[in-house]
Amino acid sequence: MHLSDRPLADLDGDERRVYVVYLTGEVEILDAATGEVQARHVLRAHGHPVTPMSAAYRADQQRLVVGTLDGRILDCSVPG
């Protein structure tokens, strides 16, 4: 199981992976069965840090869509 003390913005996923988005701008990809961290990434828009507020995963398109505090929508490709 994976535990974090960072403030959570949102999460979404499927039977294979969980995409955890933190208010710090970090995204972690977790194995849905074990909770093991598979990858970490810091979100940026045009090189600038962002504060995520929501996330939605589209398995059929391998995309994670993230809504930010400043009104942006980030369309992120994720591993298949």
N, CA, C and O atoms as a GROMACS GRO file, in nm:
protein
  320
    1MET      N    1   0.085  -0.118   0.000
    1MET     CA    2   0.000   0.000   0.000
    1MET      C    3   0.089   0.123   0.000
    1MET      O    4   0.195   0.124   0.062
    2HIS      N    5   0.045   0.227  -0.069
    2HIS     CA    6   0.119   0.352  -0.080
    2HIS      C    7   0.049   0.460   0.003
    2HIS      O    8  -0.071   0.483  -0.013
    3LEU      N    9   0.124   0.525   0.090
    3LEU     CA   10   0.069   0.634   0.170
    3LEU      C   11   0.144   0.762   0.138
    3LEU      O   12   0.263   0.758   0.108
    4SER      N   13   0.074   0.874   0.145
    4SER     CA   14   0.138   1.002   0.118
    4SER      C   15   0.086   1.107   0.215
    4SER      O   16  -0.030   1.102   0.257
    5ASP      N   17   0.172   1.200   0.251
    5ASP     CA   18   0.128   1.310   0.338
    5ASP      C   19   0.106   1.439   0.258
    5ASP      O   20   0.081   1.544   0.317
    6ARG      N   21   0.116   1.430   0.126
    6ARG     CA   22   0.090   1.546   0.040
    6ARG      C   23  -0.060   1.567   0.022
    6ARG      O   24  -0.136   1.470   0.020
    7PRO      N   25  -0.104   1.692   0.007
    7PRO     CA   26  -0.248   1.718  -0.010
    7PRO      C   27  -0.298   1.670  -0.147
    7PRO      O   28  -0.243   1.706  -0.251
    8LEU      N   29  -0.402   1.590  -0.143
    8LEU     CA   30  -0.459   1.530  -0.262
    8LEU      C   31  -0.553   1.627  -0.333
    8LEU      O   32  -0.637   1.691  -0.269
    9ALA      N   33  -0.539   1.638  -0.465
    9ALA     CA   34  -0.634   1.715  -0.545
    9ALA      C   35  -0.743   1.623  -0.598
    9ALA      O   36  -0.861   1.653  -0.584
   10ASP      N   37  -0.703   1.510  -0.658
   10ASP     CA   38  -0.800   1.418  -0.717
   10ASP      C   39  -0.728   1.290  -0.757
   10ASP      O   40  -0.605   1.283  -0.755
   11LEU      N   41  -0.806   1.188  -0.793
   11LEU     CA   42  -0.750   1.066  -0.847
   11LEU      C   43  -0.851   1.000  -0.938
   11LEU      O   44  -0.972   1.022  -0.926
   12ASP      N   45  -0.799   0.918  -1.029
   12ASP     CA   46  -0.884   0.843  -1.120
   12ASP      C   47  -0.799   0.728  -1.171
   12ASP      O   48  -0.678   0.725  -1.148
   13GLY      N   49  -0.861   0.633  -1.238
   13GLY     CA   50  -0.785   0.521  -1.290
   13GLY      C   51  -0.874   0.411  -1.342
   13GLY      O   52  -0.993   0.431  -1.368
   14ASP      N   53  -0.814   0.295  -1.357
   14ASP     CA   54  -0.887   0.178  -1.403
   14ASP      C   55  -0.838   0.057  -1.324
   14ASP      O   56  -0.777   0.073  -1.218
   15GLU      N   57  -0.863  -0.063  -1.376
   15GLU     CA   58  -0.825  -0.183  -1.302
   15GLU      C   59  -0.674  -0.206  -1.299
   15GLU      O   60  -0.627  -0.288  -1.221
   16ARG      N   61  -0.598  -0.134  -1.382
   16ARG     CA   62  -0.453  -0.152  -1.387
   16ARG      C   63  -0.375  -0.043  -1.315
   16ARG      O   64  -0.278  -0.072  -1.245
   17ARG      N   65  -0.418   0.082  -1.331
   17ARG     CA   66  -0.343   0.195  -1.277
   17ARG      C   67  -0.434   0.296  -1.210
   17ARG      O   68  -0.551   0.312  -1.246
   18VAL      N   69  -0.377   0.365  -1.110
   18VAL     CA   70  -0.445   0.476  -1.045
   18VAL      C   71  -0.356   0.599  -1.064
   18VAL      O   72  -0.236   0.595  -1.037
   19TYR      N   73  -0.416   0.708  -1.110
   19TYR     CA   74  -0.345   0.834  -1.132
   19TYR      C   75  -0.381   0.926  -1.016
   19TYR      O   76  -0.496   0.968  -1.003
   20VAL      N   77  -0.282   0.957  -0.933
   20VAL     CA   78  -0.303   1.039  -0.814
   20VAL      C   79  -0.244   1.177  -0.842
   20VAL      O   80  -0.126   1.189  -0.874
   21VAL      N   81  -0.327   1.280  -0.830
   21VAL     CA   82  -0.286   1.417  -0.858
   21VAL      C   83  -0.288   1.496  -0.727
   21VAL      O   84  -0.390   1.503  -0.659
   22TYR      N   85  -0.174   1.555  -0.694
   22TYR     CA   86  -0.159   1.629  -0.568
   22TYR      C   87  -0.164   1.780  -0.593
   22TYR      O   88  -0.130   1.826  -0.702
   23LEU      N   89  -0.208   1.854  -0.494
   23LEU     CA   90  -0.212   2.001  -0.503
   23LEU      C   91  -0.073   2.061  -0.525
   23LEU      O   92  -0.062   2.176  -0.568
   24THR      N   93   0.031   1.985  -0.496
   24THR     CA   94   0.169   2.031  -0.519
   24THR      C   95   0.205   2.034  -0.667
   24THR      O   96   0.309   2.089  -0.704
   25GLY      N   97   0.120   1.974  -0.752
   25GLY     CA   98   0.148   1.967  -0.895
   25GLY      C   99   0.207   1.835  -0.938
   25GLY      O  100   0.234   1.814  -1.056
   26GLU      N  101   0.227   1.745  -0.843
   26GLU     CA  102   0.282   1.615  -0.876
   26GLU      C  103   0.172   1.517  -0.914
   26GLU      O  104   0.058   1.525  -0.867
   27VAL      N  105   0.208   1.424  -1.002
   27VAL     CA  106   0.121   1.313  -1.039
   27VAL      C  107   0.198   1.184  -1.014
   27VAL      O  108   0.315   1.173  -1.051
   28GLU      N  109   0.133   1.089  -0.950
   28GLU     CA  110   0.191   0.957  -0.933
   28GLU      C  111   0.102   0.856  -1.003
   28GLU      O  112  -0.020   0.865  -0.999
   29ILE      N  113   0.167   0.761  -1.069
   29ILE     CA  114   0.096   0.650  -1.129
   29ILE      C  115   0.121   0.529  -1.041
   29ILE      O  116   0.235   0.488  -1.022
   30LEU      N  117   0.012   0.474  -0.986
   30LEU     CA  118   0.022   0.360  -0.896
   30LEU      C  119  -0.032   0.234  -0.961
   30LEU      O  120  -0.127   0.240  -1.039
   31ASP      N  121   0.027   0.122  -0.929
   31ASP     CA  122  -0.029  -0.007  -0.967
   31ASP      C  123  -0.157  -0.025  -0.886
   31ASP      O  124  -0.154  -0.017  -0.764
   32ALA      N  125  -0.269  -0.049  -0.952
   32ALA     CA  126  -0.398  -0.056  -0.884
   32ALA      C  127  -0.407  -0.175  -0.788
   32ALA      O  128  -0.478  -0.168  -0.688
   33ALA      N  129  -0.336  -0.283  -0.817
   33ALA     CA  130  -0.343  -0.402  -0.732
   33ALA      C  131  -0.254  -0.391  -0.609
   33ALA      O  132  -0.293  -0.435  -0.500
   34THR      N  133  -0.135  -0.332  -0.625
   34THR     CA  134  -0.038  -0.331  -0.515
   34THR      C  135  -0.018  -0.196  -0.450
   34THR      O  136   0.029  -0.187  -0.337
   35GLY      N  137  -0.055  -0.089  -0.521
   35GLY     CA  138  -0.030   0.046  -0.470
   35GLY      C  139   0.112   0.094  -0.492
   35GLY      O  140   0.147   0.205  -0.451
   36GLU      N  141   0.194   0.014  -0.557
   36GLU     CA  142   0.333   0.049  -0.584
   36GLU      C  143   0.340   0.165  -0.683
   36GLU      O  144   0.269   0.166  -0.783
   37VAL      N  145   0.428   0.262  -0.654
   37VAL     CA  146   0.447   0.376  -0.743
   37VAL      C  147   0.521   0.328  -0.868
   37VAL      O  148   0.631   0.273  -0.858
   38GLN      N  149   0.461   0.350  -0.985
   38GLN     CA  150   0.523   0.312  -1.112
   38GLN      C  151   0.593   0.429  -1.178
   38GLN      O  152   0.690   0.411  -1.251
   39ALA      N  153   0.544   0.551  -1.152
   39ALA     CA  154   0.605   0.671  -1.211
   39ALA      C  155   0.560   0.794  -1.134
   39ALA      O  156   0.457   0.794  -1.068
   40ARG      N  157   0.642   0.900  -1.145
   40ARG     CA  158   0.609   1.031  -1.087
   40ARG      C  159   0.638   1.137  -1.192
   40ARG      O  160   0.728   1.123  -1.274
   41HIS      N  161   0.558   1.243  -1.186
   41HIS     CA  162   0.577   1.352  -1.281
   41HIS      C  163   0.529   1.482  -1.217
   41HIS      O  164   0.435   1.481  -1.138
   42VAL      N  165   0.594   1.593  -1.251
   42VAL     CA  166   0.549   1.725  -1.205
   42VAL      C  167   0.480   1.793  -1.322
   42VAL      O  168   0.538   1.807  -1.430
   43LEU      N  169   0.356   1.836  -1.300
   43LEU     CA  170   0.279   1.904  -1.406
   43LEU      C  171   0.329   2.046  -1.426
   43LEU      O  172   0.358   2.118  -1.330
   44ARG      N  173   0.338   2.084  -1.553
   44ARG     CA  174   0.375   2.221  -1.588
   44ARG      C  175   0.296   2.260  -1.714
   44ARG      O  176   0.264   2.176  -1.797
   45ALA      N  177   0.268   2.388  -1.725
   45ALA     CA  178   0.205   2.442  -1.846
   45ALA      C  179   0.298   2.550  -1.901
   45ALA      O  180   0.321   2.652  -1.836
   46HIS      N  181   0.350   2.527  -2.019
   46HIS     CA  182   0.445   2.619  -2.082
   46HIS      C  183   0.563   2.647  -1.990
   46HIS      O  184   0.613   2.760  -1.982
   47GLY      N  185   0.609   2.542  -1.920
   47GLY     CA  186   0.724   2.553  -1.832
   47GLY      C  187   0.697   2.606  -1.693
   47GLY      O  188   0.788   2.613  -1.611
   48HIS      N  189   0.573   2.642  -1.665
   48HIS     CA  190   0.537   2.700  -1.535
   48HIS      C  191   0.460   2.598  -1.451
   48HIS      O  192   0.378   2.524  -1.504
   49PRO      N  193   0.488   2.593  -1.320
   49PRO     CA  194   0.415   2.501  -1.234
   49PRO      C  195   0.266   2.535  -1.229
   49PRO      O  196   0.228   2.651  -1.243
   50VAL      N  197   0.184   2.434  -1.209
   50VAL     CA  198   0.039   2.452  -1.199
   50VAL      C  199  -0.011   2.387  -1.072
   50VAL      O  200   0.055   2.301  -1.014
   51THR      N  201  -0.130   2.428  -1.028
   51THR     CA  202  -0.197   2.367  -0.914
   51THR      C  203  -0.318   2.291  -0.965
   51THR      O  204  -0.418   2.353  -1.002
   52PRO      N  205  -0.311   2.159  -0.969
   52PRO     CA  206  -0.424   2.080  -1.018
   52PRO      C  207  -0.540   2.079  -0.919
   52PRO      O  208  -0.519   2.085  -0.797
   53MET      N  209  -0.661   2.071  -0.973
   53MET     CA  210  -0.781   2.066  -0.890
   53MET      C  211  -0.865   1.941  -0.920
   53MET      O  212  -0.940   1.894  -0.834
   54SER      N  213  -0.854   1.888  -1.041
   54SER     CA  214  -0.934   1.772  -1.078
   54SER      C  215  -0.859   1.689  -1.182
   54SER      O  216  -0.767   1.738  -1.248
   55ALA      N  217  -0.900   1.563  -1.194
   55ALA     CA  218  -0.837   1.473  -1.291
   55ALA      C  219  -0.940   1.374  -1.342
   55ALA      O  220  -1.026   1.328  -1.268
   56ALA      N  221  -0.929   1.340  -1.470
   56ALA     CA  222  -1.015   1.238  -1.530
   56ALA      C  223  -0.929   1.156  -1.626
   56ALA      O  224  -0.861   1.210  -1.713
   57TYR      N  225  -0.933   1.025  -1.608
   57TYR     CA  226  -0.855   0.933  -1.691
   57TYR      C  227  -0.943   0.874  -1.800
   57TYR      O  228  -1.054   0.829  -1.774
   58ARG      N  229  -0.892   0.873  -1.923
   58ARG     CA  230  -0.960   0.812  -2.038
   58ARG      C  231  -0.877   0.694  -2.085
   58ARG      O  232  -0.782   0.711  -2.161
   59ALA      N  233  -0.913   0.574  -2.041
   59ALA     CA  234  -0.836   0.454  -2.075
   59ALA      C  235  -0.834   0.428  -2.225
   59ALA      O  236  -0.731   0.387  -2.279
   60ASP      N  237  -0.947   0.453  -2.293
   60ASP     CA  238  -0.955   0.426  -2.436
   60ASP      C  239  -0.863   0.516  -2.518
   60ASP      O  240  -0.828   0.483  -2.631
   61GLN      N  241  -0.824   0.630  -2.462
   61GLN     CA  242  -0.737   0.725  -2.533
   61GLN      C  243  -0.600   0.739  -2.466
   61GLN      O  244  -0.515   0.813  -2.516
   62GLN      N  245  -0.579   0.670  -2.355
   62GLN     CA  246  -0.456   0.679  -2.276
   62GLN      C  247  -0.422   0.825  -2.247
   62GLN      O  248  -0.311   0.871  -2.273
   63ARG      N  249  -0.521   0.897  -2.192
   63ARG     CA  250  -0.507   1.038  -2.161
   63ARG      C  251  -0.552   1.065  -2.018
   63ARG      O  252  -0.646   1.003  -1.969
   64LEU      N  253  -0.483   1.157  -1.952
   64LEU     CA  254  -0.524   1.208  -1.822
   64LEU      C  255  -0.550   1.356  -1.841
   64LEU      O  256  -0.460   1.432  -1.878
   65VAL      N  257  -0.672   1.398  -1.816
   65VAL     CA  258  -0.710   1.538  -1.831
   65VAL      C  259  -0.713   1.599  -1.691
   65VAL      O  260  -0.780   1.548  -1.602
   66VAL      N  261  -0.640   1.709  -1.674
   66VAL     CA  262  -0.625   1.771  -1.543
   66VAL      C  263  -0.674   1.915  -1.549
   66VAL      O  264  -0.629   1.993  -1.632
   67GLY      N  265  -0.767   1.950  -1.461
   67GLY     CA  266  -0.812   2.087  -1.447
   67GLY      C  267  -0.728   2.158  -1.342
   67GLY      O  268  -0.698   2.100  -1.237
   68THR      N  269  -0.688   2.282  -1.368
   68THR     CA  270  -0.600   2.355  -1.276
   68THR      C  271  -0.672   2.471  -1.209
   68THR      O  272  -0.777   2.516  -1.254
   69LEU      N  273  -0.612   2.518  -1.102
   69LEU     CA  274  -0.666   2.628  -1.024
   69LEU      C  275  -0.684   2.755  -1.107
   69LEU      O  276  -0.779   2.830  -1.085
   70ASP      N  277  -0.595   2.778  -1.203
   70ASP     CA  278  -0.602   2.899  -1.285
   70ASP      C  279  -0.689   2.882  -1.410
   70ASP      O  280  -0.686   2.966  -1.500
   71GLY      N  281  -0.768   2.772  -1.416
   71GLY     CA  282  -0.864   2.754  -1.523
   71GLY      C  283  -0.812   2.683  -1.647
   71GLY      O  284  -0.884   2.673  -1.747
   72ARG      N  285  -0.692   2.633  -1.642
   72ARG     CA  286  -0.638   2.560  -1.757
   72ARG      C  287  -0.689   2.416  -1.754
   72ARG      O  288  -0.727   2.364  -1.649
   73ILE      N  289  -0.688   2.353  -1.871
   73ILE     CA  290  -0.715   2.211  -1.883
   73ILE      C  291  -0.593   2.150  -1.950
   73ILE      O  292  -0.562   2.184  -2.065
   74LEU      N  293  -0.524   2.061  -1.880
   74LEU     CA  294  -0.406   1.996  -1.933
   74LEU      C  295  -0.445   1.858  -1.985
   74LEU      O  296  -0.506   1.779  -1.912
   75ASP      N  297  -0.411   1.828  -2.109
   75ASP     CA  298  -0.439   1.701  -2.171
   75ASP      C  299  -0.307   1.625  -2.177
   75ASP      O  300  -0.221   1.655  -2.260
   76CYS      N  301  -0.291   1.527  -2.089
   76CYS     CA  302  -0.163   1.459  -2.072
   76CYS      C  303  -0.168   1.316  -2.125
   76CYS      O  304  -0.261   1.242  -2.094
   77SER      N  305  -0.070   1.278  -2.206
   77SER     CA  306  -0.061   1.138  -2.248
   77SER      C  307  -0.002   1.059  -2.131
   77SER      O  308   0.083   1.110  -2.057
   78VAL      N  309  -0.047   0.935  -2.116
   78VAL     CA  310   0.001   0.849  -2.008
   78VAL      C  311   0.040   0.714  -2.068
   78VAL      O  312  -0.008   0.678  -2.176
   79PRO      N  313   0.127   0.639  -1.999
   79PRO     CA  314   0.170   0.510  -2.052
   79PRO      C  315   0.054   0.413  -2.069
   79PRO      O  316  -0.040   0.412  -1.990
   80GLY      N  317   0.061   0.333  -2.173
   80GLY     CA  318  -0.044   0.236  -2.202
   80GLY      C  319  -0.026   0.107  -2.130
   80GLY      O  320  -0.108   0.016  -2.146
   0.00000   0.00000   0.00000
